[in-house]
Amino acid sequence: ERQRDREICALHCMPCLQPARPKRMELQSAHPVVPMKDVGASLMNQASLMSQATATEAQAPRALDPSQQHALRKRTQQLRQQQESQAEARQHDAQGHGVRAPCILTAAAAAIINYLLMFGLCCAYGMIMFEEENHATHRALGVKMNLATALIMGLTIALFSKVAVGIGGPDLTPVVFIGGFVQKIAASIATSMGIQSCMDEHLQDHPIECKEYHAQLRATVIFTTFFSSALLGLLFFLIGHFRLSRYITYLPTSIQEAFLSCIGYKVFKYALKFSSFEPTQFVPAACVGVPLFFMKAYHVGNPAIVMPLGLLVPLGVFYAFMYIPGVDVDTSSLFFPEMENVEFWAIWTDSLGRLDKINWTAWAATMPDLAIMVIVTLLDCMLKISSTENKLPVKPDKDGEIQLYGVGNTLVAASGSSVGYMQLKFNVINYGVMGNVSDRRAGVIYAILCGISFFGTIEHFNYLPRFFLSALLFFAGAGFVAENLWGSRRHLSMVEWVEVLTILGAFIITGNLLPAVAVGMLLTVISFVMKYAKVSAIAGKPLQGSEVATPLRRSDLAMQQLQHAMGTWLLVVKLKGFVFFGSVKTVTDEVAWRMEQEEADNVPLYRRLKFVIFDCTQFDGMDASAAKAFRKLVSEAKAMHVQIIFSSVDPDVAADMKFR
């Protein structure tokens, strides 16, 4: 506990880093009289402990460079999250949600709740993929594609994951990108065919062209989804197999939070669009979805009661209001256009069975967005695995989990469906209902129910009003806003949080994630340079020749003469770390200033600097800009009859320096 407190206080109270002094009360004994030899031994031990503490305190650092501050800040954030998760667990147990024995009834209840949520979200995901009204005929296909992911990843995670209560399925983040793919593919196909909307009069005037347009759109979208899922599945497997998951988090936290905040904004925008931007629909939807998220996040009430009531009561009130006698309600604006079921084999027959319909030019237009999708989806997947450890009393193997997702997404890609992985919100609901982390039956039952909808019909979607799907999107998007946008203020500095807002602003203004990524990368570079340029590449202060100790033994007179001469002839600079374009100036300026000062003061030649030794014992290398600065320094020093020497250079670093 003392070590944890030291790390938490490190940035604010440096004395907390010092070891605590032994307590004087340790010399006291429970007996009133003790032998003198025992007292003497205790005093000797006490003195030894005090000397060790004093020596350690003398070595304690008094200042931290930015990299150490970042590491301490990250560790502090982890400890704070652990404390919050422990507090949530105590609150969870206090509400009667403690560990319970596995029970088929609670497993079935958890499965039904998760299925209802997932089916509603799959319907919303299908709408997001084909959001334009002229693509309404393909929405049922989008729903089936996401249900296939829920079936395959649900079974994969329920049967093989180390998180027994894990729930797998499609995720909102990649679906939002696929929606963007569909828009680019549609625009490219329409341009190449010279057609417009394929609706109303245009459809009547060009029936053959519009039929070809929809055939190409359907085949190209399925292939694009297959390719993205196959690529991400391969990356998942390789990252897990070679245990590379830790490298994914190297992207600065502020940039991660900004990208996910952009997804949250997009989801809220879809929620408003599903409600036709009518306050009478999106206000009730927000009043249902957002509180439901916070009740789930903060364990308010029993999830087995709260979640079904939160979903079914608003639907009941809606239908009760519709059928009140004497109330005339225009149902056309409250529901989506009727969605007809498509058979599950259409995923293959409309893609593999019609390869000639795939528009390769339109598919190639999605490549820039695909690169961004890969980065953001990898981050989102890793964050969900890490957050599961904070929300549930389990410790998943990150590499093993993501490798399992790679295997599962091989089948997902073969089904032409969107990439899937473990869903944090569903994990929390599953654990809250069952009260244990060992029962896999809920995940299996949930996957089977999703499979029934996939192989059967989805026409019960037509009974879901617009506001209900909007409420589900508010529920799904509230986490991005509450945790990644607003909640990130707790562990980010003000400058880093402004970076999040800047990236989000770029996304809102342009409506495209690519400019937001460019802004994010630019801010990352600027932040890196500003922080690490302040870290000196010089260890300690430069030493005069007279301050350098030598192991060679000479006569006293020779040593005095040598120290007298070296005091003005020699300068020793100890380099440390990697010298780059932002930090090399502090190194070269130190030497250049000394030579220029001697020139300006008209110091006699015999007293001027003649040798500069760069001690490279702790030196890791340099970039091209730093090498150019050192070449310039060597040239200027040579003109002033000063020799530059690099000593104790690592052979690999020396080879790189000679090459540069």
VEXPAGU-123091 format. One record per residue (C-alpha): residue in one letter; x, y, z. Coordinates in steps of 0.25 Angstrom, whole numbers, padded with zeros to 4 digits, always signed. Layout:
BEGIN
AXYZ
...
This chain:
BEGIN
E+0000+0000+0000
R+0012+0009+0003
Q+0017+0007-0011
R+0004+0010-0017
D+0003+0023-0009
R+0017+0027-0013
E+0014+0025-0028
I+0000+0033-0027
C+0007+0044-0020
A+0020+0044-0028
L+0016+0056-0037
H+0012+0065-0026
C+0020+0061-0014
M+0034+0056-0016
P+0037+0052-0001
C+0027+0041-0003
L+0037+0034-0012
Q+0046+0033+0000
P+0046+0021+0008
A+0039+0022+0022
R+0049+0023+0033
P+0048+0012+0044
K+0039+0015+0055
R+0045+0018+0069
M+0034+0010+0075
E+0041-0003+0069
L+0051-0002+0080
Q+0040-0004+0091
S+0037-0018+0096
A+0024-0024+0102
H+0033-0027+0114
P+0037-0016+0124
V+0051-0022+0126
V+0060-0028+0115
P+0074-0032+0115
M+0085-0022+0111
K+0090-0030+0100
D+0076-0030+0093
V+0076-0015+0095
G+0089-0014+0088
A+0086-0023+0077
S+0073-0015+0075
L+0081-0002+0075
M+0091-0008+0065
N+0079-0012+0055
Q+0073+0001+0057
A+0085+0009+0053
S+0087+0000+0041
L+0073+0002+0036
M+0075+0017+0038
S+0088+0018+0031
Q+0082+0010+0019
A+0070+0019+0019
T+0079+0031+0019
A+0087+0026+0008
T+0074+0023+0000
E+0069+0037+0002
A+0082+0043-0003
Q+0080+0035-0016
A+0065+0039-0017
P+0063+0047-0030
R+0058+0061-0028
A+0053+0063-0042
L+0046+0054-0053
D+0048+0056-0068
P+0035+0055-0076
S+0037+0040-0079
Q+0037+0037-0065
Q+0025+0046-0062
H+0017+0040-0073
A+0020+0026-0067
L+0017+0030-0053
R+0004+0037-0058
K+0000+0024-0066
R+0003+0016-0053
T-0005+0025-0045
Q-0017+0024-0055
Q-0016+0009-0054
L-0016+0009-0039
R-0028+0019-0039
Q-0036+0010-0048
Q-0033-0002-0039
Q-0038+0006-0027
E-0050+0010-0035
S-0053-0005-0039
Q-0051-0010-0025
A-0061+0001-0020
E-0071-0003-0031
A-0069-0018-0027
R-0072-0014-0012
Q-0084-0006-0016
H-0088-0018-0025
D-0087-0028-0014
A-0094-0018-0004
Q-0106-0018-0014
G-0107-0033-0013
H-0100-0036-0026
G-0089-0044-0020
V-0083-0057-0025
R-0094-0067-0027
A-0094-0082-0031
P-0097-0085-0046
C-0111-0086-0049
I-0118-0090-0063
L-0129-0080-0060
T-0120-0068-0058
A-0112-0072-0070
A-0124-0073-0078
A-0129-0059-0073
A-0115-0053-0076
A-0115-0059-0090
I-0129-0054-0093
I-0126-0040-0089
N-0113-0040-0097
Y-0120-0045-0109
L-0131-0034-0108
L-0120-0024-0108
M-0111-0030-0119
F-0123-0032-0128
G-0127-0018-0127
L-0113-0013-0129
C-0111-0022-0141
C-0124-0016-0147
A-0118-0002-0144
Y-0104-0007-0150
G-0111-0011-0163
M-0118+0003-0164
I-0104+0009-0162
M-0098+0001-0173
F-0109+0005-0183
E-0114+0018-0177
E-0118+0025-0190
E-0133+0023-0194
N-0129+0018-0208
H-0122+0006-0201
A-0133+0002-0192
T-0135-0011-0200
H-0121-0016-0195
R-0123-0013-0180
A-0128-0027-0177
L-0115-0032-0183
G-0107-0023-0173
V-0115-0028-0161
K-0113-0043-0165
M-0098-0040-0167
N-0097-0035-0153
L-0105-0046-0147
A-0095-0056-0154
T-0084-0049-0146
A-0092-0050-0133
L-0094-0065-0135
I-0080-0068-0139
M-0072-0059-0129
G-0083-0062-0118
L-0080-0077-0119
T-0065-0075-0121
I-0064-0066-0108
A-0074-0074-0100
L-0067-0087-0102
F-0052-0084-0103
S-0049-0070-0096
K-0042-0069-0083
V-0054-0060-0079
A-0065-0070-0077
V-0076-0059-0077
G-0071-0052-0089
I-0081-0048-0100
G-0076-0047-0114
G-0082-0040-0126
P-0081-0029-0136
D-0076-0015-0131
L-0081-0001-0134
T-0067+0004-0137
P-0064-0005-0150
V-0079-0004-0154
V-0078+0012-0155
F-0066+0010-0164
I-0074+0000-0173
G-0085+0010-0174
G-0074+0020-0179
F-0070+0009-0189
V-0084+0008-0194
Q-0085+0022-0197
K-0072+0023-0205
I-0075+0010-0212
A-0089+0015-0216
A-0083+0029-0221
S-0072+0022-0229
I-0082+0012-0236
A-0092+0023-0239
T-0082+0032-0245
S-0076+0021-0254
M-0091+0017-0258
G-0095+0031-0260
I-0108+0030-0251
Q-0113+0037-0239
S-0122+0033-0228
C-0130+0021-0233
M-0142+0025-0226
D-0156+0029-0231
E-0156+0035-0245
H-0142+0032-0247
L-0144+0018-0244
Q-0156+0017-0253
D-0148+0024-0265
H-0136+0015-0263
P-0140+0001-0257
I-0129-0007-0264
E-0118+0002-0260
C-0123+0003-0246
K-0124-0012-0245
E-0109-0013-0249
Y-0106-0002-0239
H-0112-0010-0227
A-0105-0023-0232
Q-0092-0017-0232
L-0094-0009-0219
R-0098-0022-0212
A-0087-0031-0217
T-0076-0020-0215
V-0081-0017-0201
I-0080-0032-0197
F-0066-0033-0203
T-0061-0021-0196
T-0067-0026-0183
F-0061-0039-0185
F-0047-0033-0188
S-0047-0024-0176
S-0051-0035-0166
A-0041-0045-0172
L-0030-0034-0171
L-0033-0031-0157
G-0035-0046-0153
L-0021-0048-0159
L-0015-0036-0151
F-0022-0041-0138
F-0016-0055-0139
L-0002-0050-0142
I-0002-0040-0131
G-0007-0050-0121
H+0002-0061-0127
F+0015-0053-0126
R+0010-0046-0113
L+0010-0032-0119
S-0002-0026-0112
R+0006-0017-0103
Y+0011-0009-0115
I-0003-0005-0119
T-0004+0004-0107
Y+0008+0012-0111
L-0001+0022-0118
P-0003+0033-0108
T-0015+0032-0099
S-0020+0046-0104
I-0020+0041-0118
Q-0027+0028-0115
E-0038+0035-0107
A-0040+0045-0118
F-0042+0035-0129
L-0052+0027-0120
S-0059+0041-0117
C-0061+0043-0132
I-0068+0029-0133
G-0077+0034-0121
Y-0080+0047-0128
K-0084+0039-0141
V-0093+0029-0133
F-0100+0041-0127
K-0102+0047-0141
Y-0108+0033-0146
A-0117+0033-0133
L-0123+0047-0137
K-0124+0043-0152
F-0132+0030-0148
S-0141+0039-0141
S-0143+0048-0153
F-0137+0059-0145
E-0150+0061-0138
P-0150+0065-0123
T-0162+0057-0121
Q-0155+0045-0124
F-0140+0047-0120
V-0143+0054-0107
P-0150+0041-0102
A-0139+0032-0108
A-0128+0040-0101
C-0136+0039-0088
V-0137+0024-0089
G-0123+0021-0095
V-0114+0030-0087
P-0119+0027-0073
L-0119+0012-0077
F-0104+0013-0080
F-0101+0020-0066
M-0110+0010-0059
K-0102-0002-0065
A-0088+0005-0063
Y-0091+0009-0048
H-0098-0004-0045
V-0111+0003-0041
G-0121-0008-0038
N-0121-0023-0042
P-0118-0024-0057
A-0127-0035-0058
I-0139-0026-0055
V-0133-0012-0059
M-0129-0016-0074
P-0142-0023-0078
L-0150-0012-0071
G-0142-0001-0078
L-0144-0008-0092
L-0159-0013-0091
V-0166-0002-0082
P-0163+0009-0093
L-0168+0000-0104
G-0180-0003-0095
V-0183+0012-0093
F-0181+0015-0108
Y-0191+0004-0112
A-0201+0008-0101
F-0201+0022-0106
M-0203+0018-0120
Y-0215+0010-0117
I-0222+0020-0108
P-0236+0022-0113
G-0239+0035-0120
V-0224+0038-0122
D-0220+0039-0137
V-0205+0035-0139
D-0198+0036-0152
T-0190+0023-0151
S-0183+0025-0164
S-0173+0035-0157
L-0171+0026-0145
F-0166+0014-0152
F-0156+0011-0163
P-0160+0006-0176
E-0164-0009-0176
M-0152-0018-0176
E-0154-0031-0184
N-0146-0043-0179
V-0135-0048-0188
E-0130-0063-0187
F-0116-0065-0180
W-0110-0071-0193
A-0111-0058-0200
I-0098-0054-0193
W-0091-0064-0202
T-0100-0064-0215
D-0100-0049-0216
S-0084-0048-0215
L-0077-0061-0218
G-0088-0065-0227
R-0087-0052-0235
L-0072-0049-0235
D-0074-0041-0248
K-0083-0031-0241
I-0071-0027-0232
N-0067-0013-0236
W-0052-0013-0233
T-0050+0002-0235
A-0061+0005-0224
W-0054-0005-0215
A-0041+0002-0217
A-0047+0015-0213
T-0049+0010-0199
M-0034+0007-0196
P-0030+0020-0189
D-0042+0018-0179
L-0039+0004-0177
A-0025+0007-0172
I-0031+0016-0162
M-0042+0006-0158
V-0031-0004-0155
I-0024+0005-0146
V-0036+0009-0138
T-0042-0005-0138
L-0029-0010-0132
L-0029+0000-0121
D-0044-0002-0118
C-0042-0017-0117
M-0030-0016-0108
L-0037-0005-0099
K-0049-0014-0098
I-0040-0026-0093
S-0033-0017-0083
S-0046-0011-0078
T-0052-0025-0076
E-0041-0027-0065
N-0045-0014-0058
K-0060-0017-0059
L-0060-0031-0055
P-0052-0040-0045
V-0044-0047-0056
K-0031-0045-0062
P-0031-0048-0077
D-0018-0052-0085
K-0018-0040-0095
D-0010-0048-0105
G-0018-0061-0104
E-0031-0054-0105
I-0028-0046-0118
Q-0022-0058-0124
L-0035-0065-0121
Y-0042-0053-0128
G-0033-0055-0140
V-0038-0070-0141
G-0052-0066-0140
N-0052-0055-0150
T-0047-0065-0160
L-0061-0071-0160
V-0067-0057-0159
A-0059-0053-0172
A-0064-0066-0179
S-0078-0062-0176
G-0076-0048-0182
S-0079-0042-0169
S-0074-0030-0161
V-0062-0032-0151
G-0066-0036-0137
Y-0059-0037-0123
M-0063-0037-0108
Q-0073-0027-0104
L-0071-0020-0091
K-0085-0015-0088
F-0091-0029-0091
N-0080-0035-0082
V-0084-0026-0070
I-0099-0029-0072
N-0096-0044-0073
Y-0088-0044-0060
G-0098-0035-0053
V-0109-0044-0056
M-0102-0058-0053
G-0094-0053-0041
N-0082-0061-0045
V-0070-0062-0055
S-0070-0077-0058
D-0084-0080-0065
R-0082-0081-0080
R-0096-0085-0083
A-0102-0071-0084
G-0092-0068-0096
V-0096-0081-0103
I-0111-0079-0101
Y-0109-0064-0106
A-0101-0069-0119
I-0112-0079-0122
L-0123-0069-0121
C-0115-0060-0130
G-0113-0072-0140
I-0128-0074-0140
S-0131-0060-0145
F-0120-0062-0155
F-0125-0075-0161
G-0139-0071-0159
T-0146-0057-0160
I-0144-0043-0156
E-0157-0037-0160
H-0160-0035-0145
F-0151-0023-0147
N-0163-0016-0153
Y-0170-0015-0140
L-0158-0007-0134
P-0161+0008-0135
R-0151+0019-0139
F-0149+0024-0125
F-0145+0010-0120
L-0134+0008-0129
S-0129+0022-0126
A-0130+0019-0111
L-0121+0007-0114
L-0111+0016-0121
F-0111+0026-0110
F-0108+0014-0100
A-0097+0009-0109
G-0091+0023-0112
A-0092+0029-0097
G-0080+0021-0093
F-0071+0027-0104
V-0075+0041-0099
A-0076+0039-0084
E-0063+0031-0083
N-0054+0035-0095
L-0058+0049-0097
W-0063+0055-0084
G-0057+0044-0075
S-0043+0045-0081
R-0041+0059-0073
R-0038+0051-0061
H-0025+0045-0066
L-0021+0055-0077
S-0014+0068-0075
M-0021+0080-0080
V-0012+0081-0092
E-0015+0066-0095
W-0030+0068-0094
V-0030+0080-0103
E-0023+0071-0113
V-0035+0062-0112
L-0045+0073-0114
T-0036+0078-0126
I-0037+0065-0133
L-0052+0063-0130
G-0054+0078-0136
A-0046+0074-0149
F-0055+0062-0150
I-0068+0070-0148
I-0064+0081-0158
T-0059+0072-0169
G-0069+0060-0166
N-0057+0050-0170
L-0048+0043-0160
L-0036+0044-0170
P-0034+0059-0167
A-0036+0056-0152
V-0025+0045-0153
A-0016+0055-0160
V-0018+0065-0149
G-0016+0055-0138
M-0003+0050-0144
L+0002+0065-0145
L-0002+0067-0131
T+0006+0055-0127
V+0018+0059-0133
I+0018+0073-0128
S+0015+0068-0114
F+0026+0058-0115
V+0036+0068-0119
M+0032+0079-0109
K+0033+0069-0097
Y+0045+0061-0101
A+0053+0073-0106
K+0053+0078-0092
V+0060+0065-0087
S+0075+0068-0088
A+0084+0059-0096
I+0095+0062-0086
A+0097+0054-0073
G+0101+0064-0062
K+0109+0076-0066
P+0121+0076-0075
L+0134+0074-0068
Q+0147+0082-0069
G+0159+0074-0071
S+0164+0077-0057
E+0151+0070-0052
V+0153+0057-0059
A+0159+0046-0050
T+0170+0037-0057
P+0174+0023-0052
L+0188+0025-0057
R+0198+0029-0046
R+0209+0040-0049
S+0218+0048-0040
D+0211+0060-0032
L+0218+0070-0041
A+0214+0063-0054
M+0199+0062-0049
Q+0199+0077-0045
Q+0204+0081-0059
L+0194+0072-0066
Q+0182+0077-0058
H+0187+0091-0060
A+0187+0089-0075
M+0175+0080-0076
G+0167+0090-0068
T+0166+0099-0080
W+0170+0089-0092
L+0159+0078-0089
L+0144+0078-0088
V+0137+0065-0086
V+0122+0064-0089
K+0115+0051-0085
L+0104+0048-0095
K+0091+0039-0091
G+0079+0033-0098
F+0076+0036-0113
V+0079+0049-0118
F+0069+0055-0129
F+0066+0068-0136
G+0059+0073-0124
S+0070+0071-0114
V+0083+0072-0121
K+0084+0087-0120
T+0086+0087-0105
V+0098+0078-0108
T+0105+0086-0119
D+0102+0099-0113
E+0109+0095-0100
V+0122+0093-0108
A+0120+0104-0119
W+0117+0114-0107
R+0131+0111-0101
M+0139+0113-0114
E+0131+0126-0117
Q+0133+0131-0103
E+0148+0129-0104
E+0149+0135-0117
A+0141+0147-0112
D+0149+0149-0100
N+0162+0148-0108
V+0167+0137-0099
P+0182+0133-0102
L+0183+0122-0112
Y+0191+0113-0102
R+0179+0114-0092
R+0168+0111-0102
L+0160+0099-0103
K+0167+0088-0111
F+0160+0075-0108
V+0145+0072-0107
I+0142+0057-0103
F+0128+0052-0104
D+0126+0041-0094
C+0117+0031-0101
T+0115+0021-0090
Q+0100+0024-0088
F+0098+0028-0103
D+0088+0020-0111
G+0089+0027-0125
M+0085+0039-0133
D+0076+0042-0145
A+0080+0049-0158
S+0077+0063-0153
A+0086+0061-0140
A+0097+0055-0149
K+0096+0067-0158
A+0098+0076-0146
F+0110+0068-0141
R+0117+0069-0154
K+0115+0084-0154
L+0121+0085-0140
V+0133+0076-0144
S+0135+0085-0156
E+0134+0098-0148
A+0143+0092-0137
K+0154+0088-0147
A+0154+0102-0152
M+0157+0107-0138
H+0168+0096-0136
V+0159+0088-0127
Q+0158+0073-0128
I+0145+0065-0126
I+0146+0051-0120
F+0135+0041-0118
S+0139+0031-0107
S+0133+0018-0102
V+0124+0017-0114
D+0116+0004-0116
P+0120-0004-0128
D+0106-0003-0135
V+0105+0012-0132
A+0119+0014-0137
A+0116+0008-0150
D+0103+0016-0151
M+0111+0029-0148
K+0121+0026-0159
F+0110+0023-0169
R+0104+0036-0166
